[in-house]
């Protein structure tokens, strides 16, 4: 699934590790999300949206 996580993370000047720490997941999970190789669970998607103060559909693109 395509998403804007990498762009949003860079706008906030967060490392992959720092974002993972804030979300309670590993850096490897963030890498997989950014590369579209991992689709997040619904709770994780909601956490990502809340962290970036966006709607889920504004971050994750079909």
Secondary structure by P-SEA (a helix, b strand, c coil): cccaaaaaaaaacccaaaaaaaacccaaaaaaaaaccccccaaaaaaaaaaacccccccccc
